[in-house]
Amino acid sequence: MKPIITELNNSLSAPLYIQLYENIKNSIVAGEIQQGEKLPSLRSISQNFEISITTAQLAYNQLLVEGYIVSKPQSGYYAAQGVYGNKIVSEPAKHSNMENDKSYHEKYPYIYDPNCFDFNKWKKCSSTVFNEYHDQLLYESNPQGEYSLRFEISKYLYSSRGVKCTPEQIVIGAGTQQITSHLCRILSKIGVNHVSLESPGYLPVQSMFQDSGFAISHIPVHKDGIEISKLPVNIPSAVYISPSNQFPTGAVMPAGRRYQLLEWAMSNNSIIIEDDYDSELRYFGKPVPALQSLDTNNNVVYLGSFSSTLFAAIKISYMVLPDSLTKIFSQIKSQYTQTCSKAEQLTLALFMEKGFYYTGIRKLRNLYSQKLQHVTQSFSRYCGQNIKATNTQSGINIIIRVHSSKPADELCLLAKSIGLQMVPVADISDQDTSSLIFYYNQLPLPEIDNLIKNLSKIWDIKNEKM
């Protein structure tokens, strides 16, 4: 066991546990700490660096979440197997590029919490766009998206997800469907006609690829992500994954398996499509870095969306293309028009430039983590062992396994009748158990306990041992 040698500095903006986490992670990735090598105990770390055991535990917990270390009961912590390689990330330039660049409403059927978004700040940014940048609204939007927004996204992705990119690599679209349509055309241009999808996974994406003529295969998802050994070999292909928060299971792919996946892509001249679904909304530890931040061979297409962090009416998504695919899109983009509102793009760019988006994310993490805790406690209080909640670390939903004679569709309709949003999980296996995806994020915090109590009544579920 090697001692960990580093200096922790209280004067830095990064907390001490982040400094310690970064040092240990970099030592493992660089091979200075060998795979399988035992790490110092929490008490030893605490004494050597004169920090609390809690601070040391926070650093180790983050390393555990990301798969850089493993914990062995009654033995200690060890460097994980298969973690290697590194990538130098340089920060984008820090300057503004904004200079460069009651209607119809359908009633939403579910309960909504107005505290989930600060509309006043959004309205201020929107007013600024119409008052000071109205001349830009007289012209059609760039097919690739407004430069000011692409610039802000590049800054945000670097600071929050470790993604290194330029505005020229980013493509804006009105939701995941338009982005996926562009991606289908690009993949066809490079001779990729097969896509592997997670099972279970995000079904609308499957339809998009099928409609574009791609052959589809389904790869099982386990607790540490997809089964990499079942991906196609010796042919160029693509795999669509959500490694940081798999939908709907919430599985997080550990670091060692991420490197395995990158090796598969490089060896088979293939593309990884990383859907970074709800990655910002992680409630324990810091968000897991993006897979793209580990890629040194330009094999990862990174997808992101603002759907969970703004409000439902805003349909703005984006993708980050490797340099080789950026050139292909540049050749074909003039054939298409931008369907994402230019006014909303400019408003969002200003919203991000002023720091409102960042403060909003922090607020959502705090608010949603409280809601998640209230939901799980209320299920335990009123339903006992008849409901088991999983995927309780991040995102805007959880999976609940309901012990009931009622079918999943009926349970969802009953939930909808009191304003709760649920959908069945596609691959239900147990005959007496219904697996549902429950979207808890919009529920007003003070109403959660009573809503779950009412749900247990209409589902006819009591808190009793099975």
N, C-alpha and C positions, 0 to 999 in steps of 0.2 A: 504494500500500500504506500503510494507516494503522498507526501504532504502537498496540500494545495497552497501555492505561493502566489499571492496577489496583494494589492493594496486596496482597501475600501476607504472611500473618501466621503465624509459627511457633507462636504461643501458642494458636491455634484447634485444636479437635479434628479438623477436616477436614484431611487431608494437603495439602501444597502443590500437588500435581498436580490434586487435586479442586478446589481453589480456582481454579486457573488454567483448568481445564476449564469450570467453571461460568461464569466471567467471559466467556470467549470464546463459549460457547454462548448466553448471554443477549444478548451484543452482536450475534450473528448473527440471533437470533430477533427482536430489537427493530429490526433494520435498520441498526444503527450500523455493522456490517460488511456491505457489500452483497454479494449473490450474485455469485459469480465473482471476488470481490476476493481478491488474493493475501495470504496471511498471512505474518508474519515467520518467518524460518528458525529451526530449533531452536537454532542457535548464537547467533543474535540474542536469542532469548527467554532463553536461559541467561545471557548477559552482562547484559542489561537488568535481570533480576530477581535476579541473583546466585544462581541455582539450577543444579543439575546438568543436563546435556543429557538424562540419563535421566528426570529429573522432567518436563522439557518434552515428551519423547517419550511418556511415559505419558499426559499430558493430550491430546496430539494423537491418540494411538491410540484413546482413548475417544471423541473427537469423530469419528474415522473410522468406528468401529464403529456409532455411532448415526446416521451419515449427515449430520452437520452440516458436515463438510468433506470434500474429496476430495484425493487425492494424485496429482500428475502427475510421472511419471519425469523426472529431470534438470531439473525446473522448480520443484517445491515444493508447498506446500499452498494450497488455495483454498476459499473459502466455497462450500458446495453450492448448487445451484439449488433454488428452491421452498420454502425454509424461512422461515416467517413466523408471526406471531401468538404470543401468550404467555398464561400463566395464572398468577394469583397463588394460591398454595396456603397455607392457614393450618393450623397444627398443631392436632390435637385436644387437648382438655384432658388433663392428666396426673394421673389419680387412679384408684384402684381401684374397680370396681363389682361385685366378687365378692359383697359383702354384699347386693346388689340381686337380685339374682336368687334246679386245673387242670380248665377247662371243655372242651367238645367242640372237638377240633382235627383238621383234615384235613391230612395230611402234604403239605408243599410239595415239588414234584418237582424243584426246581432248587437248586443250591448257594447257601447263604446265609451272609452275613458278620455275626455278632452285633455287631461293632463299629460297625455302621451306625446304631445307636440306643441311647441310654442308658435302659434299662428301669428302672433303680433310681430315677432322678429321676421317671419317669412313675408308678411305684408309690407314691412318697412323696406325689405330688399326688393320686393316686387315694385313698390312705388318708385324706388330709386332707378330701377331699370326703365320704367315708363317715362320718368321725368328727365333723366339725365342721359339715357342711352337709347332713346326712342328711335334715333336715326338708324340704329342697327336692326330694328324690327321691320324696316322697310324692304329688307332684302331676305331672300330665302336662306335657310340655315345651311351650313357646310354639311355635305353628305356624311362626313366623318364625325360631325359634332362640333360645337363651338369651341374655339381654341382656349378661351378663358376657363371653361369648365374642365377641359382635358388637362389643362395646366394644374388646376386645383386638385383634381383627382390624382395626378401623378405625385404631388406633394403629400396628399393624405395617405396614399398607398405605401409610400416609403416610410412615413412616420409610424403608421399603425400596423402594417402588415409585412414590412421588410421587402416590399416589391420594388425593384429598380426598373424604372421605365421612363420614357420621355412622352410628352404630349402627342408626338407623331405616332406612337405605338398604340394609342388608345382610340377606340371606336365607340361612339355613343349610339344608343338605340332606344326606341320606345318599348322597353320591356325585353324580357328574355327571348321572346319569339323572334323579334326582328334581329337581335344579335345572333341567335342560332341560325337564322336564314343566311346571314352574311357568312357565318362560319362554314355552313354546308357548301357554299359556293367556293370558298377558299380551299377547303379540303379536297373538293373534286378537282380543282386545278392542280393539286400536287399528287393526284393519283390515289388518294385515300377513299375507299368506298365501303369500309367496314367500321362500325362503331360498337364498342363494348359499353354496356350500361350497368349500373349498380342494381342489385335486386335484393330487397325492395329499393325503389328509387323514385325520382321525380318523373312521373308518367308523361306530362306534356312534352318534355324534351324528346322522348321516344317517338311520339307522333311526328315531330318536326323532322327528325332524321329519316323515318320511314317514308314520309311524303316526298322527301328529296331523293329517294332511291337508294339509301344506304342499307346494307345488310346489318342486322342487329344481333348481338349476342348478349346474354345476361350473366353477370358475374355475381356470385353470392357475396353478401356483406356479413362479416363477423364483427366481434367486439373491437377489433383493431383495423377495420376497413375491409376493402375488397380482397378476394383471394387471387393474389397476383399470379400464381402458377397456372390459373385457368385463362389468362389473357392469350390472344393469338400470337404466334411467333413466326418469324421468317416472311411476314408480309407487312407492308406499311398499313397501319390502322390507327384508330384513335380510341381513347377510353375517356368516358365522362364520369368524373368523380367529385365528391365533396369531402376531402380528407380532414378538414378541421371541424366539421359538424355535419356528419352525414344525415341526409334526410331520408326517412323519418327517424332512424334509430339513434342519432346523436353520436355515433361512433367517431372516435378520433384516431387517425392513423399515426402511429408512433414514428419517431425519426428514422429508425432503422429500416422500416418498411417503405418509407418515403424514398429513401435512397435506392432501395430495390426497384421501386416503380420507375424512378428516373433511369436506372440502368436498363430496365426493359425497354423504355422508349428509345434510348440511344442505340441499343443493340439491334432493334428491329425497325429503325428509321420511322418511328411512330410518334404520335402526338398525344399529350396528356391535356385534357380540357378540365381545368380546375374551377369548379363552381364553388366560390368561397361563401357559401350560404350562411348568413347570419353570424359570420365569424366575429364581428365586433361585439356581439352580445354574449360574452362569456362572463359568468358570474363568480367564478372561483379561480384565482390566479390571473395572470395576464393572458391576453388572447394568444392562441398558438400561431406561430409564424406561418405564412403561406408557403405552400410547396414551391411556388414559383421562385421564392427567395433562395432556394437551394439549387436551382437549375443553372448549370454552367454550359449547357449544350443547346439552348434555344429550342427545347422540346415542349414547353408548357404554354398553353393559352390560358390566361387568367380571366375569369368572369366574375363580375360584381354587380350589385344592384342596390338601389336606395329604397326598395319597397318596404323593408321592415323598420327603417330608421327615419323615414319622413312621414308621409301619410298616403293612404291607399290610392288617392286620385292622381298622384304623381307616378308616372311610369317611365322612369329613367334607369336604364341599365348600361353596362359598358363591358368591353373586353380589352385586354392587353395582349397584343400579338407579338410574337418573336420577330426579330428583324426580317427574316426571310419571308414570313407571311404578311408583314406590313407592306413589303414591296408589291406583293400580289394584290392586296386590297387597294393600294394606290392606283393600280392599273384598271381596276373595275369599278371604283367608287363613283365615277362620273355617270354610270348607268343608273344610279339609284338616287332617290331623294330622301332627305332626313324627315322621318315621321314624328320625331320628338319635338315638342313645342320649343321654338327658339326662345320665347319669353321665359319659359320655365328653366331652360338651360342656363340663361344669363342670371336669373334669380338665384338658382342653386349655386352658381359660381360665386356670386356675391355673398350668399349665405355662408359658404365655406371660407371665403377670403376673410370675412369679419370674425371668424371663429365660432359662429353660432352652431354650426354642425357638430363641432367637437364637444362643446358644452352640452349639446343635446344628447350625444352618445353617452356621455358620463351620467347624465340624468336618467336615461333609459336603463342603463345597467343597474343603477341603484333601485329604480322603481320596479323593474321587472324581476329583480332578484327577490324583492319583498313579496311581490305577487306570487312568485313561484313557491316561496316558503309558505305563504298563507294557503295556497291551493293544496300542497301536499299535506299540510297539517289538517286541513279541513276534510280531505279525503280520509285520512286516518281516523279523525274524530267521528265521522258519520258513516263511514263504509267499512272501516277496519280492514280485514284481510280480503274482503270481496273485491277490492280494487288495489292493484299494484301499479305505481307510477315509475316509469323509467325515462331516460334521457332528461335528467334534471340538472344538467350542468350549464346549459347555454341555450340560446335561441328563443323563439317565441311560442314554442309548443312543447308538450310532453306526450309520451305514449302512455296510455292507461290500458291495462289488461283487466277487463271487467268480468267477474264471475257472475253470469246471469244466463237465464234461459232465453232471454230476448235476443234476436239477431242484431248484428252491428248496425244495420240501416235503421232499424226501429229505435235503437238507443240514440242514434244521432238525431232523428226527427224529434224525439222527446226532449232532447237537450236544446234543440233549436226553438222549441216552443216557449222556453224561458230565456231565450237570448244567448245561449252558449253555442259556440262554433266547434263542431267536431266532424271528422270524416273517418271512415273505416280504413284500417291498414289493409293493403291489397292481399297480403299472403297470410291469412288467418289459418292456423293449423289445428288448434284445439277446438273440438266440437262444442264444449261447454264454456268457452272463453272467447270474448269479443275484444279485439285489439283496436283501439281508436286513437287518432291523433287529436289532441285537445289543445286549441289555441286559447291560452289564458291571458295573453299580453294586454288585450284591450279591456279586460274586466276592471272596473273601478275597485281600488284596494279595499275601501270600507264595505263593499257589497259581497266580497268573495265568500266569506263564511256562510252567509245566508243563501247565496246562490247554490253552493255545493250541498247545503242542507236540503234545499228544495229539490235539487237533482237526485239526491239519494231517495227522496220520497217518490218522485215520479218514475224512477227506475225500480222502485220497490226493493231497495237494497238497505239492509240493516247492518249495524256494527256488531257482527257476531263472528265467532271463530268458525272456520270452514271444517 
